[in-house]
Amino acid sequence: MSVNIQTITDIRKLIKAELSPLYPDREIRSLTDIIIKTLLGASRLHLLSQPEMVVPEEKTKRIKEITAELKRGRPLQYILGETVFYGCPLRVNEHTLIPRQETEELVDLIIKENRGYNGDVTDLGTGSGCIAIALAKNLPGTHVTAIDISTEALETAMRNAADNAVTVSFLKADILVPDKLTCKPAGIIVSNPPYVRESEKNMMHRNVLDHEPHGALFVPDNDPLMFYRAILEASRILLIPAGRIYFEINEAMGSLVVSLAESYHLKNIEIINDLNGKERFVKGEKNG
């Protein structure tokens, strides 16, 4: 990319020309806004009102490097090393999943249904810590425990909690071995566990397949509910009577997750659609 770029308008033209074969126009505009706002520290209003603003040479050089990485399929969040989740700035890397909009919807559901709750919350499979941190920040008075098997993910999550000035207890443990989970019983359990079946890999974009941690994404076709079963087994001890449990799920497995939850004698079980109308969440309550 030897094109000379000096202004914000030049940057937009360059990124569009380079990424048009790979991304739809709407996504290119979104990526461009994020790149410019992050590197220049400018608001969207400023970017719109100052399209001929001259950009320092070192910034244009970095923008060219970022565009080249995007062309190779690397997600922008990993290139920048950061993202925002439910208003919380987060560090992300190849050891953590990039938080999705659907998971923000899950957090929003929990916050709206549990305002004033002052008990314990357990986040199983925390990754970047996005769910735990957002809940700790928006449900003051709760004590949040976040669990993951990955040391690297936990290190990232701990830095994210410190960056957001929230207190979260972190624990390294394998949620597939429920009798080894030693945290305090909670009134709320939440999990966004791996739920993409191996056979669904061919439907995923290569920037996910090539860069995001497969252990946090995929489950075998012959046992796609393995994490839900382990978490429900753990909930016998880790969820207090009348406590609530929330799952993010594969849109194709809503009825299966509900049947599994029923086998563990949960009540008030419900499938909830995401903003795209897909079955994305299951919630239930433990008998009191």
Phi and psi in degrees as GROMACS dihedral restraints (atoms count N, CA, C in turn):
[ dihedral_restraints ]
;  ai    aj    ak    al  type     phi  dphi    fc
    3     4     5     6     1   -95.1    20    10
    4     5     6     7     1     6.8    20    10
    6     7     8     9     1   -64.0    20    10
    7     8     9    10     1   136.2    20    10
    9    10    11    12     1   -82.2    20    10
   10    11    12    13     1   122.0    20    10
   12    13    14    15     1  -123.0    20    10
   13    14    15    16     1   136.0    20    10
   15    16    17    18     1  -129.5    20    10
   16    17    18    19     1   -32.9    20    10
   18    19    20    21     1  -116.0    20    10
   19    20    21    22     1   171.3    20    10
   21    22    23    24     1   -61.3    20    10
   22    23    24    25     1   -38.2    20    10
   24    25    26    27     1   -60.5    20    10
   25    26    27    28     1   -42.9    20    10
   27    28    29    30     1   -61.4    20    10
   28    29    30    31     1   -41.1    20    10
   30    31    32    33     1   -61.8    20    10
   31    32    33    34     1   -46.6    20    10
   33    34    35    36     1   -60.6    20    10
   34    35    36    37     1   -42.8    20    10
   36    37    38    39     1   -63.9    20    10
   37    38    39    40     1   -42.1    20    10
   39    40    41    42     1   -62.6    20    10
   40    41    42    43     1   -50.4    20    10
   42    43    44    45     1   -63.5    20    10
   43    44    45    46     1   -41.1    20    10
   45    46    47    48     1   -62.2    20    10
   46    47    48    49     1   -43.6    20    10
   48    49    50    51     1   -64.1    20    10
   49    50    51    52     1   -38.9    20    10
   51    52    53    54     1   -76.6    20    10
   52    53    54    55     1   -34.4    20    10
   54    55    56    57     1  -101.2    20    10
   55    56    57    58     1    -9.8    20    10
   57    58    59    60     1   -53.3    20    10
   58    59    60    61     1   -37.8    20    10
   60    61    62    63     1   -69.0    20    10
   61    62    63    64     1   -14.5    20    10
   63    64    65    66     1  -111.9    20    10
   64    65    66    67     1   -29.1    20    10
   66    67    68    69     1  -129.8    20    10
   67    68    69    70     1   149.9    20    10
   69    70    71    72     1   -69.1    20    10
   70    71    72    73     1   157.6    20    10
   72    73    74    75     1   -56.3    20    10
   73    74    75    76     1   -41.7    20    10
   75    76    77    78     1   -61.4    20    10
   76    77    78    79     1   -42.1    20    10
   78    79    80    81     1   -68.6    20    10
   79    80    81    82     1   -36.5    20    10
   81    82    83    84     1   -62.3    20    10
   82    83    84    85     1   -41.7    20    10
   84    85    86    87     1   -63.1    20    10
   85    86    87    88     1   -41.9    20    10
   87    88    89    90     1   -64.9    20    10
   88    89    90    91     1   -46.0    20    10
   90    91    92    93     1   -60.0    20    10
   91    92    93    94     1   -42.3    20    10
   93    94    95    96     1   -63.0    20    10
   94    95    96    97     1   -44.1    20    10
   96    97    98    99     1   -60.1    20    10
   97    98    99   100     1   -44.1    20    10
   99   100   101   102     1   -63.9    20    10
  100   101   102   103     1   -44.9    20    10
  102   103   104   105     1   -60.0    20    10
  103   104   105   106     1   -49.2    20    10
  105   106   107   108     1   -67.1    20    10
  106   107   108   109     1   -44.6    20    10
  108   109   110   111     1   -63.8    20    10
  109   110   111   112     1   -39.1    20    10
  111   112   113   114     1   -69.3    20    10
  112   113   114   115     1   -46.0    20    10
  114   115   116   117     1   -77.4    20    10
  115   116   117   118     1   -31.4    20    10
  117   118   119   120     1  -101.7    20    10
  118   119   120   121     1   -10.2    20    10
  120   121   122   123     1    63.6    20    10
  121   122   123   124     1    31.0    20    10
  123   124   125   126     1  -106.5    20    10
  124   125   126   127     1   150.3    20    10
  126   127   128   129     1   -76.8    20    10
  127   128   129   130     1   161.9    20    10
  129   130   131   132     1   -61.5    20    10
  130   131   132   133     1   -40.0    20    10
  132   133   134   135     1   -60.4    20    10
  133   134   135   136     1   -41.7    20    10
  135   136   137   138     1   -64.0    20    10
  136   137   138   139     1   -41.2    20    10
  138   139   140   141     1   -63.3    20    10
  139   140   141   142     1   -38.1    20    10
  141   142   143   144     1   -72.6    20    10
  142   143   144   145     1   -32.9    20    10
  144   145   146   147     1   -90.2    20    10
  145   146   147   148     1   -12.6    20    10
  147   148   149   150     1  -128.0    20    10
  148   149   150   151     1    56.2    20    10
  150   151   152   153     1   -65.3    20    10
  151   152   153   154     1   -21.3    20    10
  153   154   155   156     1   -99.8    20    10
  154   155   156   157     1    14.1    20    10
  156   157   158   159     1   -60.0    20    10
  157   158   159   160     1   131.7    20    10
  159   160   161   162     1   -77.4    20    10
  160   161   162   163     1   132.4    20    10
  162   163   164   165     1  -101.9    20    10
  163   164   165   166     1   132.1    20    10
  165   166   167   168     1   -56.7    20    10
  166   167   168   169     1   147.9    20    10
  168   169   170   171     1   -59.3    20    10
  169   170   171   172     1   -39.4    20    10
  171   172   173   174     1   -64.7    20    10
  172   173   174   175     1   -30.1    20    10
  174   175   176   177     1   -73.1    20    10
  175   176   177   178     1   -41.3    20    10
  177   178   179   180     1   -65.3    20    10
  178   179   180   181     1   -34.9    20    10
  180   181   182   183     1   -62.5    20    10
  181   182   183   184     1   -43.7    20    10
  183   184   185   186     1   -66.4    20    10
  184   185   186   187     1   -37.9    20    10
  186   187   188   189     1   -63.0    20    10
  187   188   189   190     1   -39.3    20    10
  189   190   191   192     1   -63.2    20    10
  190   191   192   193     1   -40.0    20    10
  192   193   194   195     1   -64.7    20    10
  193   194   195   196     1   -42.8    20    10
  195   196   197   198     1   -63.0    20    10
  196   197   198   199     1   -43.5    20    10
  198   199   200   201     1   -61.9    20    10
  199   200   201   202     1   -39.3    20    10
  201   202   203   204     1   -63.7    20    10
  202   203   204   205     1   -39.8    20    10
  204   205   206   207     1   -67.4    20    10
  205   206   207   208     1   -38.2    20    10
  207   208   209   210     1   -62.3    20    10
  208   209   210   211     1   -38.0    20    10
  210   211   212   213     1   -64.1    20    10
  211   212   213   214     1   -28.5    20    10
  213   214   215   216     1   -83.8    20    10
  214   215   216   217     1    -1.7    20    10
  216   217   218   219     1    96.9    20    10
  217   218   219   220     1     1.8    20    10
  219   220   221   222     1   -75.2    20    10
  220   221   222   223     1   132.5    20    10
  222   223   224   225     1   -62.6    20    10
  223   224   225   226     1   143.0    20    10
  225   226   227   228     1   -59.7    20    10
  226   227   228   229     1   -37.5    20    10
  228   229   230   231     1   -61.3    20    10
  229   230   231   232     1   -36.8    20    10
  231   232   233   234     1   -73.6    20    10
  232   233   234   235     1   -35.3    20    10
  234   235   236   237     1   -62.3    20    10
  235   236   237   238     1   -46.5    20    10
  237   238   239   240     1   -79.7    20    10
  238   239   240   241     1   -22.5    20    10
  240   241   242   243     1    78.2    20    10
  241   242   243   244     1    15.0    20    10
  243   244   245   246     1  -156.9    20    10
  244   245   246   247     1   160.8    20    10
  246   247   248   249     1  -156.7    20    10
  247   248   249   250     1   179.0    20    10
  249   250   251   252     1  -124.5    20    10
  250   251   252   253     1   132.7    20    10
  252   253   254   255     1  -131.0    20    10
  253   254   255   256     1   118.2    20    10
  255   256   257   258     1    49.9    20    10
  256   257   258   259     1    41.3    20    10
  258   259   260   261     1    81.1    20    10
  259   260   261   262     1     2.0    20    10
  261   262   263   264     1  -104.9    20    10
  262   263   264   265     1   121.2    20    10
  264   265   266   267     1   -68.8    20    10
  265   266   267   268     1   134.4    20    10
  267   268   269   270     1  -132.8    20    10
  268   269   270   271     1   141.8    20    10
  270   271   272   273     1   -82.8    20    10
  271   272   273   274     1   139.5    20    10
  273   274   275   276     1  -135.6    20    10
  274   275   276   277     1   154.0    20    10
  276   277   278   279     1  -155.9    20    10
  277   278   279   280     1  -178.6    20    10
  279   280   281   282     1   -66.6    20    10
  280   281   282   283     1    -5.1    20    10
  282   283   284   285     1   -89.8    20    10
  283   284   285   286     1    -7.9    20    10
  285   286   287   288     1  -129.4    20    10
  286   287   288   289     1   144.5    20    10
  288   289   290   291     1   -66.0    20    10
  289   290   291   292     1   149.8    20    10
  291   292   293   294     1   -78.5    20    10
  292   293   294   295     1   121.3    20    10
  294   295   296   297     1   -59.9    20    10
  295   296   297   298     1   138.7    20    10
  297   298   299   300     1  -104.2    20    10
  298   299   300   301     1   163.4    20    10
  300   301   302   303     1   -58.0    20    10
  301   302   303   304     1   -39.9    20    10
  303   304   305   306     1   -59.8    20    10
  304   305   306   307     1   -37.0    20    10
  306   307   308   309     1   -71.2    20    10
  307   308   309   310     1   -31.8    20    10
  309   310   311   312     1   -61.6    20    10
  310   311   312   313     1   -39.1    20    10
  312   313   314   315     1   -63.3    20    10
  313   314   315   316     1   -38.7    20    10
  315   316   317   318     1   -62.2    20    10
  316   317   318   319     1   -46.7    20    10
  318   319   320   321     1   -60.3    20    10
  319   320   321   322     1   -43.6    20    10
  321   322   323   324     1   -61.0    20    10
  322   323   324   325     1   -41.2    20    10
  324   325   326   327     1   -60.4    20    10
  325   326   327   328     1   -46.9    20    10
  327   328   329   330     1   -62.9    20    10
  328   329   330   331     1   -43.7    20    10
  330   331   332   333     1   -62.7    20    10
  331   332   333   334     1   -45.9    20    10
  333   334   335   336     1   -64.9    20    10
  334   335   336   337     1   -34.5    20    10
  336   337   338   339     1   -86.1    20    10
  337   338   339   340     1    -8.7    20    10
  339   340   341   342     1  -132.2    20    10
  340   341   342   343     1    28.0    20    10
  342   343   344   345     1   -61.4    20    10
  343   344   345   346     1   134.2    20    10
  345   346   347   348     1    88.7    20    10
  346   347   348   349     1    -5.7    20    10
  348   349   350   351     1   -68.6    20    10
  349   350   351   352     1   134.1    20    10
  351   352   353   354     1  -123.2    20    10
  352   353   354   355     1    18.2    20    10
  354   355   356   357     1   -98.1    20    10
  355   356   357   358     1  -155.6    20    10
  357   358   359   360     1   -90.7    20    10
  358   359   360   361     1   147.3    20    10
  360   361   362   363     1  -129.3    20    10
  361   362   363   364     1   136.8    20    10
  363   364   365   366     1  -122.2    20    10
  364   365   366   367     1   126.3    20    10
  366   367   368   369     1  -108.3    20    10
  367   368   369   370     1   113.2    20    10
  369   370   371   372     1   -99.0    20    10
  370   371   372   373     1   116.9    20    10
  372   373   374   375     1    85.1    20    10
  373   374   375   376     1    58.7    20    10
  375   376   377   378     1   -74.3    20    10
  376   377   378   379     1   -27.1    20    10
  378   379   380   381     1    60.6    20    10
  379   380   381   382     1  -119.8    20    10
  381   382   383   384     1   -71.2    20    10
  382   383   384   385     1    -8.2    20    10
  384   385   386   387     1    86.8    20    10
  385   386   387   388     1     9.8    20    10
  387   388   389   390     1   -58.0    20    10
  388   389   390   391     1   -47.4    20    10
  390   391   392   393     1   -66.6    20    10
  391   392   393   394     1   -49.2    20    10
  393   394   395   396     1   -59.3    20    10
  394   395   396   397     1   -44.1    20    10
  396   397   398   399     1   -68.2    20    10
  397   398   399   400     1   -44.6    20    10
  399   400   401   402     1   -62.8    20    10
  400   401   402   403     1   -39.3    20    10
  402   403   404   405     1   -70.0    20    10
  403   404   405   406     1   -41.8    20    10
  405   406   407   408     1   -61.6    20    10
  406   407   408   409     1   -35.5    20    10
  408   409   410   411     1   -75.8    20    10
  409   410   411   412     1   -33.2    20    10
  411   412   413   414     1  -105.6    20    10
  412   413   414   415     1    -7.3    20    10
  414   415   416   417     1  -121.6    20    10
  415   416   417   418     1    72.0    20    10
  417   418   419   420     1   -60.7    20    10
  418   419   420   421     1   141.6    20    10
  420   421   422   423     1    99.2    20    10
  421   422   423   424     1   -12.6    20    10
  423   424   425   426     1   -84.0    20    10
  424   425   426   427     1   158.4    20    10
  426   427   428   429     1  -116.4    20    10
  427   428   429   430     1   115.6    20    10
  429   430   431   432     1  -103.7    20    10
  430   431   432   433     1   130.8    20    10
  432   433   434   435     1  -113.6    20    10
  433   434   435   436     1   131.1    20    10
  435   436   437   438     1  -119.5    20    10
  436   437   438   439     1   131.1    20    10
  438   439   440   441     1  -122.1    20    10
  439   440   441   442     1   138.2    20    10
  441   442   443   444     1  -154.1    20    10
  442   443   444   445     1   156.3    20    10
  444   445   446   447     1   -87.2    20    10
  445   446   447   448     1   -18.3    20    10
  447   448   449   450     1   -91.9    20    10
  448   449   450   451     1   120.6    20    10
  450   451   452   453     1   -61.2    20    10
  451   452   453   454     1   -43.2    20    10
  453   454   455   456     1   -64.4    20    10
  454   455   456   457     1   -41.5    20    10
  456   457   458   459     1   -63.7    20    10
  457   458   459   460     1   -42.4    20    10
  459   460   461   462     1   -63.8    20    10
  460   461   462   463     1   -38.1    20    10
  462   463   464   465     1   -62.3    20    10
  463   464   465   466     1   -41.7    20    10
  465   466   467   468     1   -64.9    20    10
  466   467   468   469     1   -44.0    20    10
  468   469   470   471     1   -62.8    20    10
  469   470   471   472     1   -38.4    20    10
  471   472   473   474     1   -65.5    20    10
  472   473   474   475     1   -39.5    20    10
  474   475   476   477     1   -65.2    20    10
  475   476   477   478     1   -38.7    20    10
  477   478   479   480     1   -65.1    20    10
  478   479   480   481     1   -39.6    20    10
  480   481   482   483     1   -62.8    20    10
  481   482   483   484     1   -42.5    20    10
  483   484   485   486     1   -64.2    20    10
  484   485   486   487     1   -42.5    20    10
  486   487   488   489     1   -61.0    20    10
  487   488   489   490     1   -32.2    20    10
  489   490   491   492     1   -96.6    20    10
  490   491   492   493     1     6.7    20    10
  492   493   494   495     1    54.8    20    10
  493   494   495   496     1    43.2    20    10
  495   496   497   498     1  -121.2    20    10
  496   497   498   499     1   154.9    20    10
  498   499   500   501     1  -101.0    20    10
  499   500   501   502     1   118.1    20    10
  501   502   503   504     1  -134.0    20    10
  502   503   504   505     1   135.7    20    10
  504   505   506   507     1   -89.3    20    10
  505   506   507   508     1   130.0    20    10
  507   508   509   510     1  -111.0    20    10
  508   509   510   511     1   140.4    20    10
  510   511   512   513     1  -137.9    20    10
  511   512   513   514     1   129.8    20    10
  513   514   515   516     1   -88.8    20    10
  514   515   516   517     1   120.6    20    10
  516   517   518   519     1  -164.2    20    10
  517   518   519   520     1   158.9    20    10
  519   520   521   522     1   -97.6    20    10
  520   521   522   523     1   113.6    20    10
  522   523   524   525     1   -70.6    20    10
  523   524   525   526     1   -10.8    20    10
  525   526   527   528     1   -80.2    20    10
  526   527   528   529     1    -4.5    20    10
  528   529   530   531     1  -119.6    20    10
  529   530   531   532     1    76.8    20    10
  531   532   533   534     1   -60.3    20    10
  532   533   534   535     1   -29.1    20    10
  534   535   536   537     1   -75.1    20    10
  535   536   537   538     1    -4.8    20    10
  537   538   539   540     1   -97.0    20    10
  538   539   540   541     1    -2.9    20    10
  540   541   542   543     1   -81.4    20    10
  541   542   543   544     1   117.5    20    10
  543   544   545   546     1  -112.4    20    10
  544   545   546   547     1    13.9    20    10
  546   547   548   549     1   -74.8    20    10
  547   548   549   550     1   165.1    20    10
  549   550   551   552     1   -66.8    20    10
  550   551   552   553     1   141.2    20    10
  552   553   554   555     1   -56.4    20    10
  553   554   555   556     1   142.0    20    10
  555   556   557   558     1  -123.3    20    10
  556   557   558   559     1   159.7    20    10
  558   559   560   561     1   -87.6    20    10
  559   560   561   562     1   -14.9    20    10
  561   562   563   564     1  -136.7    20    10
  562   563   564   565     1   127.5    20    10
  564   565   566   567     1  -117.2    20    10
  565   566   567   568     1   134.9    20    10
  567   568   569   570     1  -134.0    20    10
  568   569   570   571     1   145.2    20    10
  570   571   572   573     1  -153.9    20    10
  571   572   573   574     1   137.0    20    10
  573   574   575   576     1  -116.8    20    10
  574   575   576   577     1    78.1    20    10
  576   577   578   579     1   -82.0    20    10
  577   578   579   580     1   171.4    20    10
  579   580   581   582     1   -58.3    20    10
  580   581   582   583     1   132.1    20    10
  582   583   584   585     1  -144.9    20    10
  583   584   585   586     1     3.4    20    10
  585   586   587   588     1   -84.5    20    10
  586   587   588   589     1   122.9    20    10
  588   589   590   591     1   -71.2    20    10
  589   590   591   592     1   146.8    20    10
  591   592   593   594     1   -53.1    20    10
  592   593   594   595     1   -35.9    20    10
  594   595   596   597     1   -70.1    20    10
  595   596   597   598     1   -11.6    20    10
  597   598   599   600     1   -93.3    20    10
  598   599   600   601     1     1.2    20    10
  600   601   602   603     1   -57.9    20    10
  601   602   603   604     1   -37.9    20    10
  603   604   605   606     1   -68.4    20    10
  604   605   606   607     1    -6.9    20    10
  606   607   608   609     1   -98.0    20    10
  607   608   609   610     1     0.6    20    10
  609   610   611   612     1  -101.2    20    10
  610   611   612   613     1   148.0    20    10
  612   613   614   615     1   -68.0    20    10
  613   614   615   616     1   147.3    20    10
  615   616   617   618     1   -66.1    20    10
  616   617   618   619     1   -23.6    20    10
  618   619   620   621     1   -69.6    20    10
  619   620   621   622     1   -21.1    20    10
  621   622   623   624     1   -81.6    20    10
  622   623   624   625     1   -50.5    20    10
  624   625   626   627     1   -62.0    20    10
  625   626   627   628     1   -37.9    20    10
  627   628   629   630     1   -84.2    20    10
  628   629   630   631     1   -14.8    20    10
  630   631   632   633     1  -130.2    20    10
  631   632   633   634     1   -34.1    20    10
  633   634   635   636     1   -83.9    20    10
  634   635   636   637     1   150.4    20    10
  636   637   638   639     1   -65.8    20    10
  637   638   639   640     1   118.8    20    10
  639   640   641   642     1   -63.7    20    10
  640   641   642   643     1   -31.6    20    10
  642   643   644   645     1   -64.0    20    10
  643   644   645   646     1   -22.1    20    10
  645   646   647   648     1   -94.3    20    10
  646   647   648   649     1    -1.2    20    10
  648   649   650   651     1  -113.9    20    10
  649   650   651   652     1   -49.0    20    10
  651   652   653   654     1  -105.8    20    10
  652   653   654   655     1   148.5    20    10
  654   655   656   657     1  -131.9    20    10
  655   656   657   658     1   153.2    20    10
  657   658   659   660     1   -68.4    20    10
  658   659   660   661     1   147.3    20    10
  660   661   662   663     1   -62.1    20    10
  661   662   663   664     1   -29.9    20    10
  663   664   665   666     1   -82.1    20    10
  664   665   666   667     1    -5.9    20    10
  666   667   668   669     1  -153.7    20    10
  667   668   669   670     1    63.8    20    10
  669   670   671   672     1   -70.3    20    10
  670   671   672   673     1   -14.8    20    10
  672   673   674   675     1  -101.0    20    10
  673   674   675   676     1    17.7    20    10
  675   676   677   678     1   -57.5    20    10
  676   677   678   679     1   -39.9    20    10
  678   679   680   681     1   -74.0    20    10
  679   680   681   682     1   -38.7    20    10
  681   682   683   684     1   -64.0    20    10
  682   683   684   685     1   -40.1    20    10
  684   685   686   687     1   -63.4    20    10
  685   686   687   688     1   -44.2    20    10
  687   688   689   690     1   -64.7    20    10
  688   689   690   691     1   -40.3    20    10
  690   691   692   693     1   -68.3    20    10
  691   692   693   694     1   -41.8    20    10
  693   694   695   696     1   -65.3    20    10
  694   695   696   697     1   -35.8    20    10
  696   697   698   699     1   -63.0    20    10
  697   698   699   700     1   -44.8    20    10
  699   700   701   702     1   -64.5    20    10
  700   701   702   703     1   -30.5    20    10
  702   703   704   705     1   -65.9    20    10
  703   704   705   706     1   -18.4    20    10
  705   706   707   708     1   -56.4    20    10
  706   707   708   709     1   -35.9    20    10
  708   709   710   711     1  -105.2    20    10
  709   710   711   712     1   -37.4    20    10
  711   712   713   714     1   -88.4    20    10
  712   713   714   715     1    -7.2    20    10
  714   715   716   717     1  -113.0    20    10
  715   716   717   718     1   124.3    20    10
  717   718   719   720     1   -73.0    20    10
  718   719   720   721     1   159.6    20    10
  720   721   722   723     1   -54.0    20    10
  721   722   723   724     1   135.3    20    10
  723   724   725   726     1    71.3    20    10
  724   725   726   727     1     6.1    20    10
  726   727   728   729     1   -71.3    20    10
  727   728   729   730     1   160.4    20    10
  729   730   731   732     1  -110.9    20    10
  730   731   732   733     1   146.1    20    10
  732   733   734   735     1  -127.0    20    10
  733   734   735   736     1   137.8    20    10
  735   736   737   738     1  -129.1    20    10
  736   737   738   739     1   132.0    20    10
  738   739   740   741     1  -123.8    20    10
  739   740   741   742     1   143.7    20    10
  741   742   743   744     1   -92.9    20    10
  742   743   744   745     1   141.4    20    10
  744   745   746   747     1  -135.0    20    10
  745   746   747   748     1   164.0    20    10
  747   748   749   750     1   -69.2    20    10
  748   749   750   751     1   130.0    20    10
  750   751   752   753     1   -57.7    20    10
  751   752   753   754     1   -21.2    20    10
  753   754   755   756     1   -89.6    20    10
  754   755   756   757     1    -1.6    20    10
  756   757   758   759     1  -124.0    20    10
  757   758   759   760     1    21.6    20    10
  759   760   761   762     1   -58.0    20    10
  760   761   762   763     1   -50.2    20    10
  762   763   764   765     1   -66.2    20    10
  763   764   765   766     1   -32.5    20    10
  765   766   767   768     1   -68.3    20    10
  766   767   768   769     1   -41.4    20    10
  768   769   770   771     1   -66.0    20    10
  769   770   771   772     1   -40.1    20    10
  771   772   773   774     1   -60.8    20    10
  772   773   774   775     1   -46.0    20    10
  774   775   776   777     1   -60.3    20    10
  775   776   777   778     1   -40.6    20    10
  777   778   779   780     1   -64.4    20    10
  778   779   780   781     1   -44.3    20    10
  780   781   782   783     1   -62.5    20    10
  781   782   783   784     1   -37.4    20    10
  783   784   785   786     1   -63.9    20    10
  784   785   786   787     1   -35.2    20    10
  786   787   788   789     1   -67.5    20    10
  787   788   789   790     1   -18.2    20    10
  789   790   791   792     1  -100.1    20    10
  790   791   792   793     1    15.6    20    10
  792   793   794   795     1    62.2    20    10
  793   794   795   796     1    31.8    20    10
  795   796   797   798     1   -73.8    20    10
  796   797   798   799     1   157.6    20    10
  798   799   800   801     1  -121.5    20    10
  799   800   801   802     1   168.2    20    10
  801   802   803   804     1    51.8    20    10
  802   803   804   805     1    41.3    20    10
  804   805   806   807     1   -76.3    20    10
  805   806   807   808     1   137.6    20    10
  807   808   809   810     1  -147.1    20    10
  808   809   810   811     1   138.8    20    10
  810   811   812   813     1   -94.3    20    10
  811   812   813   814     1   134.4    20    10
  813   814   815   816     1  -122.9    20    10
  814   815   816   817     1   132.8    20    10
  816   817   818   819     1   -80.0    20    10
  817   818   819   820     1   151.7    20    10
  819   820   821   822     1   -84.2    20    10
  820   821   822   823     1  -176.5    20    10
  822   823   824   825     1   -67.1    20    10
  823   824   825   826     1   -16.4    20    10
  825   826   827   828     1   -92.5    20    10
  826   827   828   829     1     6.9    20    10
  828   829   830   831     1    80.1    20    10
  829   830   831   832     1    14.6    20    10
  831   832   833   834     1   -99.5    20    10
  832   833   834   835     1   143.8    20    10
  834   835   836   837     1   -66.0    20    10
  835   836   837   838     1   110.5    20    10
  837   838   839   840     1  -126.6    20    10
  838   839   840   841     1   -19.5    20    10
  840   841   842   843     1  -135.2    20    10
  841   842   843   844     1   147.5    20    10
  843   844   845   846     1  -128.8    20    10
  844   845   846   847     1   134.0    20    10
  846   847   848   849     1  -130.0    20    10
  847   848   849   850     1   157.3    20    10
  849   850   851   852     1  -163.4    20    10
  850   851   852   853     1   175.3    20    10
  852   853   854   855     1  -130.7    20    10
  853   854   855   856     1   148.3    20    10
  855   856   857   858     1   -82.4    20    10
  856   857   858   859     1   141.3    20    10
  858   859   860   861     1   -59.1    20    10
  859   860   861   862     1   137.9    20    10
